[in-house]
Amino acid sequence: MTKAFGICAAIIILGFGILRCGSSQDLNASIVVPTPADNQQSIAKIALGRQLFFDKRLSLDGSISCASCHDPNKAFTDNLAKSKGIKGQLSERNAPSILNAAFLKTAMFDAHLESLELQVIVPIQEAVEMGHNMKVLISQLRKIPEYQAAAKSIYNREFDAWVLTRSIAAFERSLLSMNAPIDRYLNGDTKALTAAQKAGWKLFSEKLYCTQCHPAPYFTTYEAANNGLYASYEGKTDQGRFRIHHDSSDIGKFKIPSLRNLPLTYPYMHDGSLNNMAAVLAHYQKGGAKHPLQDPRIVAFQLSSIEKKQLLAFFDALIDTSYLKRDGF
């Protein structure tokens, strides 16, 4: 799936805006991608990041790449409850989509890493994921002429951890999916949604509390919260954000995921324990499992069978897979 460094046909990112080569404009084209001062976007940087993202040599045994868990054809997830790492090991959590990662306030389910650049390092060195040692990996990648030449050309330095993390982060920031029917509808196209989807949007945004945690346009607040998935986390190996600071008030808190492309990113929850949207809806409809630290915004509600269908229909209006064609996947 990797492409040559000349990737203009796929996407061009310029400092303050976005231009597409050889494709019709859509709402994604008007988006300003926020970037850190030390990692401004460029065509070459994104192209290098793309090659690294699909390169299985980043894993210890050469068996998986970043794209193994974040497949473009699966909305940059893998549709597994928990991802498979080297030696067939399972990761601790469900792989979230990295579409629209440019807008993340923090990375990871614990909402504790401050940048995509920092996030890149985690799966590479995680024993059950890619399982590599960063120092060893860098020395290996530096011996690849293509990567070394790109590092010299783009960054004017040897291939190192800076080059690796900045390039992959730049590629991730280029992955936009903000031209869904709901976006066109909110942008004034009254025909973008079906009647059922319009009714579902009204339920989602007016009758229920959904937008308190999943407001447009990103359909997340990016904060960590306890959604009452379990009545107790006692005995569970994954207690959420608690593992970062060992603050008991953080037990069961995980970053609220974006609902964009929701029908494509199953299974759901941090552990992939809910297989479909109907199960997710049932969880919230009953008001969660009543964990002591459950977010107070989660309360039980009633929906008729017609309203359930309308709400599920609305979720289809959150799908935008234009990146598959636009970015050449």
N, C-alpha and C positions, 0 to 999 in steps of 0.2 A: 504493500500500500504506500510505501514511501515514494516521494516525488523528488525530483532534482531541486537544487537550491533555487533555480529560476521558477518561482511559484506565482508569478504575476497573474496567470490565468485563474488562479484560485482566489487570491485575496491580496489586497494592498492595505496596509495600515499606515497611515501618516499621523504624525504627532497628535493632531487635535481632531481628527475625524477619520472616516472610512470611505474608501473608494473601491468599486468593483471593476474588474477588467472583463470585458466581453460578456457581461450579463446585465439583465434588466435591473433597474433599481427597485429596492423594496425598503420597508421600514428599517431593516438592519443597516442600510446604507447611511442613514442619518444619525446613527448612534455614535456618541463620543465615548471612546473606550478609556476609562481611567487607568493611568499607568504611573508607576513610581518614577521619581526623578532619575534614579540610577538604572532604569531599564526601559527606556523609551522604545516603542515599537518600530520595527523596520522589516522590509520584505525579507532580507537575507537572514535576519535573526529568527523570524517566524519559520522560515524554511528549514533552518538548522534544527530548531526545536521540534519541528514536525518529524524530521528524520530520526532524531533521538527518541521521540515518543513511540515510534514504531519499531525501534531497534531492540531485539531480544538479547543482545549482548549486554544490556544494562542489568540483566539478572545473572545471578551467580552461575547457574548451569546453562544459560542461553536458551531457556525454554519459554520465557514469557517477556512481554514488553509492557509498557504503560497501557497500550491499546488492548492488551488481553483482558483487562478489567474495565476498560473504558473504550468500548467498541463504537465507532461512528455509526454503524448500522443498527445499533441498539441504543441510540440516543446517548452514546458515551457512557453506558453502563454495561453489565454483562448478563443481566436477567437471572442471576444466581442469588440465592439467599446470602451466601457468603462466597467471596471470590476465591479462586484456586491459585495458590502461589507455587513456588518451586517445590519439587518432590511431591506434588499432589496435596500439599498442605492447604488448609482452609484459613482464610483471614478471619479476623475477629468480627468484622462488620460488613454490612452490605455496601457495595460500591456505589456511591452517588454519581449522578451525571456531572460532568465538568462543563457542560454548555453554560455560557454566560458566567463563567468563573471570574471574568474580569470585574464583576460587580460585588464579589464576595468581600465582606468586611473582615472576616477571619476565615481560615481554612480548617478543615477537619471537623468531625462530628462534635468534638469537644469545644469548638469555637475558641481555640487557644493560640493558634499560629497566626501571626500578623500578616503574612504574605504568601502568595503562590510560590515564590522563590524558596521559602522555608519548607513548604509542603512537599516540594519535589524530592527532598532528601529522605523523607519518612518511608515511603514504600520501597525505595531502593535498598535501604538498610534494614528494613523490617524482616526478621528471620523467616516468618511464614509467608511473606510476599515475594520480593525479589531477592532478598537474602544476601546482598552484596556488601562489601566493605568499601566505603567511598574512596579511601586512599588507593586501594588496589584497583578499583574500577577506573579512576581517573588515569592512572598509569597505563592501563590497557587501552582506553579510548584515545589517549594522546598518541599512541603508536599507529592509529588509523590515519593515513595521509589526508583523507578527505575532511575529517574532523579537525585535524591540526591546522590544515590550510584555512578552513572556515573560521576557526578561532583567531588566527592571525589577521585575516581579512576584516572580520567584523569587529573584534574587540582589541586587536593589536596586542595579543598576549598568547601565551601557550594555552592549550586546552586544559582547563582546570575546573574546579567545582563551580566557580563563578560563571564560566561559560555554560556549563551544563544546566545549572539551575535557572539562569537568566533566559536561556534559549527556550527551554521547555515551558517556562512560565509565559514567555512571550507568545508561544504557539497557543497555549491554553487561553490566553486573553483574546485571541483572534476568533475563538469559537462562539459565534453569536447565533441565537435562536429567539428572535424577538419580532417575528413577522407572522405570528399565529393569527387565526381568525379573531380572537379576542383583541389583539393589538389593532387590527384593521378596524374593528368595530369601535373601539375606544378612540380611534383616530378619525371617526366620522363616517365610516362605511357601514351604513345601517343594514346592508344586505350580507354582511360578512358572517353573521350568525343565523342559524336556523331558528324557527320559532321555539323549539324545545330548548335550544342553547340559550336563547335570550331569557326564557323562564328560569333556566338553571342558574344563569348569571345573577338574576334578581334574587333567587334564593340564597346563593352563595354570598352576595354582597350586602343584602338588606335584611333577610329574614333570619339567617344564621349568623354565627360569630366567626365565620371562616376568615374574613378579611382582617380580623384582629391579629392573626398570625401569618396570613397569606395575602397581603394587600398587593394590588397591581402597582407597578408593572412587573416586579420581580417575583411576586407571589411568595414572598418570605420576608420576615423581618431580620433574618440572619442571627437572631439571638438564640441562646440555648434555653430550653424549657423542658419540663417534665410533662409529657403528654398522657401520663397515666396508662402507659402500655401494660405495665404490670402492677399488681397490687402491692408487691414487695420485691425488692432487689436483693434481699438477704440470700446469700449463697450463690448469687450470679457472679460470674467472673467479670462481666462488663457492667459497671454501675454508672457509666456515663462520665460526665465532666468531673465527678468526684475524684477520679484517679489523677487529675492534674494537680489540685491543691489540697486534696483530702479534706475538703470542706463538706461536712455532712449535708448542708443545704443544697449541694450540687448533685446529690444522688438521683439518678434517673433523668438527669438533664442532658439532652442532646440538641445539637443545632437544628433549628426548624428548616427543613428542606424546601427548596422551591418546588412548586407544583407544575412548573412548565414541562410539557411533554409527558405528563403524568401517566397516561395510558401505556406509554412505551417503556417506562422505567421500573416495572414490577420485578421482583416482589418488593414489598414496602416495609418501612420502619428500619431502624438502625441495624437490626439483626435479620432483616428479610423474613420476618415471621408471619407477615400477612401477604397472602398470595395474590390478591386481586383488590380492585377498588371497592367492590361491594363489601369486602371484609373490613377495609379501612373505614368506610362509611358507617358500618355497624358498630365499630369500636367507638367512634365519636358520638354516634346517635345514642348509645347507652350512657354517655358521659364518662368514658374511660373506665379504668379498673379501680379507681378511687385510691390511688397511692396517697399516703399522707402529704407528700410534697407536690402532688399533682397541680398543674397550673390552674388557678381559679377560673380562667376563661373557658375551660372545658366543662360544659354542662350538658345534660341530656336534652334531647329534642325529639320531636315527632315529625315524621314525613309520611305523606301518603305514597302509595305505589307509583302514582304518576309523578309526584315530586322527586322521588328517587331516580326515576328514569330521566327526568329533566336535569337533575344535578349531574348524573353520570354523562349525559349528553354534553353538558357544558365542559366537562373535563376534556372532551375531544377538541374543543375550541382552543385548548392550550398547546396544541401540537404545531410545531414548525420544524420541518425537516429540510428546509431549503438549503441548509448547509451541505447536505450530501452532494447536491449538484453544484452549488456555488463554489464550494471549496475543494471539489474534485475527489471526494471519497468514494 
